[in-house]
Amino acid sequence: METFLKLIEQCRSKKIYIQTHNFPDPDAIASAFGLQALLAHFGIDAQLCYYGKIDKLSTRRMTELLHIHLFSYAELKEQMRPEDFIICVDSQKSGGNILDMIGKEVACIDHHPTYAAAEYLYSDIRMTGSCATLIAQYYQNLNVPMTAEVATALLYGLKMDTAQFTRGVTLLDIDMFRYLFPMAIEQQLIELEKNTMEFSDLKAYGSAIENIQVYDKIGIASIPFACPDALIALVADFILNLEEVEIAIIYSYREKEIKFSVRSEMPDVHAGDLINRALQGLGNGGGHREMAGGTIGMENLPRLGAYPDDAIRELFFAAMEEGK
């Protein structure tokens, strides 16, 4: 914690922003919210920021119920200056899923593998089930009091990113669940976890079901219209539930990019490494062993030829062979 306390001292004379990855999910929002409250304990004000939008019912409900105030980059870019400090949370500079904002990225707290190295004044990158776990440990190690709202947010982020403790769980995640649970507001957790799907989401599920192809335990499906990141990830989780599928690859055609979500239950296939190899030279991707994401910019769509779906399938098959 000594190096983290040194970061706090360096932040005292600066304007501080806490940036999540684009289209933040509950874990990113919870981690940023928890860090914001932790910095406030030391007398440092920070604004939460992101690029994209809050695009899932459960995520929007979370910000409203727990009074979490995030600002889009469009709202902040006129006031942000190059000398302002940015702390990346649940994301890493040049990670492919985070916009390079005007300020200076001085710190990173994340639980994803590193695919593009960057220098920070402070970094804490550890492979845990959620980034919320890391933020909770800061409170515990520093013996800082935590509000019920922060505990609820962190616990919800932890549960969501580990798929209710079924994915990527570490002993530290379990320890932090035990630490957070007595402080969290049970009724708010219940409210956050019910009715998490909107009627419009069914269209994406239906499209994926209609065109899914399964090749030797690999399920690949495209969604031919724009979908939010969170929804694409949920469809990938849904496809992975099929008995015949151990790797799910789902992608959505959006205005500026093709967005991918990958899930793996094969012990010898790391989802982050797979998508990183598959999209090399066309886009970027990465993530955990069990789940990962990535994008191909629409400027590279012509390179996929007349039949982009076939080309995408072959990219992942080649990446599978390369990884053996």
N, C-alpha and C positions, 0 to 999 in steps of 0.2 A: 504493500500500500504506500510505501514511501515515495515511489515514483509518481503515483497518482496524486499524492498530496503536493508534489512539486509542480505537477500540471496545474493544479488548482491555483497555486501562487502565481503562475505565469498567466492565468486567465483573468486575474483581478483587474488589470488595466486595459482589457480588451472587450470588444463587443463579441458575444458568444452565440453561436448557432449550433444546434444539434440536428444533424441531417440523417434521415433514414434513407433506405433504398427507395427507388421510384415505386409508386403505387404501394405504399406501406401496408403490411399485414399486421395482425394483432401483436405479434412478437416485437416487430420493429417499433410500433407505436408505444407499447408498454415499456420497452427498454428506454426509449427516448424520454418518455414521461417520468420514469423512475430516475433517470440521470438528471433531468431538469430539477426535480425536487431535491436530489442529493446535493447538487451544486448550490441550490438556494439555501440549504442548511449552512453552507460555508459563505453565504453572503454574495453569491454570484448569480446574476440573472442570465437566463438563456432562453432563446426562442427556438421552438421546434419547427423544422422545415422539411419539405419534400418536393419532389417534382412528379407531376402526374395528377392523380386525384384519389380520394378515398372512395374506392369503387365497390365495396361489398357491404351488404346490409349489416352483417355482424360487426364489421369494422366501424361503420358509421354509428351504429348503436353504442359501441364502446366509447367513442369520443364524446358522445352526448351524455351518456349515463355517468361517466367518470369525470366529466368536465375537463377534457383534454383539449387544449387549443393548439392546433398545428396550422402553419401558414404555408401556402404553396409558394413556389419560387416566383411566380408571377406577381405575388403580393409583396415580395421582399426585394426583388432585384434592383429596384430603384434606390433602396437605402443601404444595401450591402456593399461593403468596400473591400478592396484586395487585402487590407491589413486585418480584417476581422477574422476571428478564429472559428473554424468549423470542426466539430467533433463528429466523426462518422460512427453511427451506431447500427448494428445489424447489417453492416455493409462496409466495403473497403474502397478507397480511392482507386479509380481506373478498373473497378471490378466488373464493369459492363452493365450493371443494373443501377447505376447512380450517376446523376448529372454532375458535371464539373461546374460548380457554382463559382461566383466571383471571389469568395473568401478563400482563406488559406486552411487547408486540411491539416490540422496539427495533431490530431489524435484519432484513434480508431479502437472501438470496442466491438468485437464481432466473434461469431462462432462458426464462420464459414472458412473453408480452405482458401489459401491465397493463390491466385492465378496470375496476378500482376503486382509485383513487388512495389512498395511505396515507402517513403521515409516519413516518420512522424516524430513529434516531440515525445509522444507516449502512445504505446499500442498494447492491447491486450486481446490477442486472437487465440482462442482456445476452442477445441472441438467438443462442444456440449450440445444437448438437445435443443436449447434455445438461448438467445442472447439475454433474455430476461433473467436467466439463471445467473449470469455473470454480474448483472446489475444488483440482484438481490444479495449476492455474496459481498459486494462492496459495502452495503448497509451493515451486514453482519460483522465483517472484519473491522469496520470503522466504528462500530457500536453507535450508529446514527439512528435515531427514532424514525419510524416509517408510518405514514398515514394509512388508514384503512383503504383509501382509494388507490394509493400506489401499490399496496399489497395485492389488492384485487386485480389491478391491471397486470402486474407481473405474473401472478398465478395464472391468469387467463392466457397471457402470451405463452407461458410455459406449456400449458395444456394443449394449446392449439398447435404450436410448432412441433410437438412430439406426438401429435395425433392421439391425445389422451394417453400418453406414456406407452405408446406402441412403436415408436420410431426414433432411433438415434438417441435413446436415453442413456445417460451416464449416472454414476453414483452421486455426482454433484447436483444433478437435476433433482434427484430424489431428496437429497439433503435440503435443498432450497425449497422444495415443496413442503417439507416438514416445517421449515422456518416460516414460510409465508402463510400457510393455511390458517393458523390461529388468528392472524391479523386481518385476513380478508373478509369481505362482506358476502356471506353465503347467498343471500337473496339476489344480490347483483350478479354473482356468478351464474346463478340459475337463469336470470333474465338474459344474460349474454349468450348462453348456450342454447336457447330455444329459438325456433323459427329462424334459422340462419340462411334460408334459401328464399329467393324471390321467384315469382311466377316466370319472369323473363329468362331466368337461368335455365329453364327446361329446354329452351330452344338449342342451347349449346350442347346439353347432354344428348338430345335427340339427334343432332347432326353428327356427333362423334359415334353414337351407336349405329347410325345409318351407314357410315363409311369406314368403320374400323376394319383393319386387316390384321390377322394374327399369323406370324411366321415363327415357328419354333419357340414359343413362349414370349415372343415380342409382339406387343399390341401397338399398332400405329394408327392414329386417326387425326384427320385435319378438321378444323372448324373454319368454314369458308367466309366467315365474317368476324368483325372485331369483337374481342372479348377482353374483359379485365384480367389482369394477371391472376388474381385470386380465384376467379372462376375457372380459368384454364387448369390451375393446380388442382382444384376440386374434381374436375372431370378426369384428370390423370389418376387421382386417388380412386375414383369410381371404377375406371377401367382396370386398375390393378386388382380390384376385388374379384375379377373373373378368375375362375379356376385355371383357365388355359393361359393366363398372362402372368409373367413374372417381371417383365419390363414394360412399362407404359410410356409411350412417346406421343404427346398431344401438342398440336400447334394451331395457332390462330392467325389468319391473315388480317393484319391491321393496316391502317393508312400508311404508316411510315416504316413498318417492320413486320416480320413474321416472328411471333412470340412462341417459345417452346417451354414445355414443362415435362420433365422426365422423372419417372419413379422406377426404382429397382428393388426387387426382393431376391435377386440372385446374389449369393454370397461373394462370387468372384467378379461381379460387375459393379464398379463404382459409378453411380449416376453422374456425378460431377465430372469425373475424368472422361466418361463416355461422350457427354455433350460437348465438352471442351475440344476433344479430338474431332468430333463430327462437324463442328462449325468452324474449325480452324481455317482462316483465310477468307471466310465469307461473313463471319460475325463473331460473336463471343458467347461463352457459356461456362458454367461451373456450378459448384454446390457440394452438397454432402454425398455420402455413400448411398443413402436411400432416396434423396430427392435433389433435383437440380433444375436450373432454368437457363435460358439463353435467348438470343435474338439474331436474326439476319436482317440487316437493313434493306429496305425496298430498292435501294440503288444497286444491290447485288442480285436482285431477282432475275434479271436477264441471264446471269451466269448459270442459273439452274436449268436453262433451256426451255423448250416448248412444254415439257411435262414436269413442272416443279415438284409435284408430289412424288413422282417416281425418283427424281434426283435426290430428294430429301431422304427417302427410304434407303437409297443406295449409300448415302453419306453415313447413315447410322450403321448399316451393315458393315461397311468398310471399317468404321471405327471399332465395331465389335471385334472384327478379325484382328485389327491392329493391337487391341488390348489383351489378346490371348497370350 
